[in-house]
Amino acid sequence: MIKKNWVYIVFAIAILVFISSKFYRKSNYYNKGKVELEVKTYKTDIGWGYDITANDTSLIHQNIIPGIAGRKGFATKEDAEKIGTLVIDKIKNKKLPSITLRELDSFKIVK
């Protein structure tokens, strides 16, 4: 009889934990609010780089041109900002934030 009561108690606790975790996730994650993604460019010793921040928390620190061999910074602040904005668009569209050579060519970043 005691074992049977323990089974009911454990089962009830498991159900409560499951329900409360679902409620917690919905209230804090899905309805949490707005995430503000932002590109912040900066000068480096080899050119320009960018950071992607979410609500002032750094997500991506990119001090070189991604996707090419070697360590080369962006030639201009505008180039770094263009690629940073592309990365943000990819994140918002739930795509991997990787940059291809074709994308760099389309922005005339790599020659």
N, C-alpha and C positions, 0 to 999 in steps of 0.2 A: 504494500500500500504506500509506503514512504517513497519507494522508487518511482511509482506512478505519479505521485505529487511532484517530485523533482522534475520529471519529464515535462509535465504541464507548465511548471514555473520556467524552466529553461526555454521551452517553446514560446511562451508568452513574452519573455524578455527578448528573444530573437526577433519576434514580430515587431515589438516596440522599437528596437534598434533599427530594423529595416525601414519602418515607416518614418521614424525621426530623421534618418539619414537622407531619405528621399526629400522630405520637407526642407531640411537644411540645405541640400544641394540646390533645390529650386529657388529658395529664398535668397541665398547668398551668391550663387554662381550665375544662374540664368538671368535673374532680375537685379543683379548687383549694380548695374548702371553702365555708364559709358566708359569705354577705354579709349583714351586719347593717344593715338600714335603720332609721333612727331619725328621729323628729320632734323638733326643738328649737325651742321658741318663745322669742321675745324681744320686749321693749317697744321701740317706735319713737316718734318725735315725733308720729305721726299715728294711733297705735293699737298693734296687735300684728301680728307677722309670724312666719314660721317658716322653718326650714332643714330640708332633707332631707339626711341624711348616710348614707354607706355606709362602714362600718368607719372612722368618724371623718374621712372625706373628704367635703367639701361637694359635693353634686350639684345642689341647687336652693336658691336664696336668694330667698324671696318676702316682700318687705316691704310689699306692698299686696295687696288682694283681687284675685285673678286673674279675668279675664273681665268686668269692669265698666269703664265709662268713668271716667276721672279717677283721682286718687291718694287712695285711702281705705284705711286700715288696718283690720284686724279689730277689732271692738269689745271683745272679751275674749280672754284667753289660751286659753280653752276653744274658742272659735270657730276660732282659728288652728290649734289642735291637731286639731280634727275634720277640717278640710280637709286638713291635712298627712297625717293618717292615711288619708284617702281617696286622696290622691296615692300613698302607699306601696302601698295595695291595688291601685291601677291598675298600678303598676310591677311588682309581684309577679305580676299576671295578664297581663303583657306587653301592656298597653294604653298608649295615649298618656296622659301624666299631665296632660292639660288638664282644666280645670274649666269646667262649663257653668253658665249662669244657673239652669237647672232644678235642678242639684245644689246650688247656693248656696241656692235657695229651699227645697229639701227639708230643709236644715239650719237654715233660718230665719236665714241670714246676711244676705241682702239683702231689703229691704222695698220 
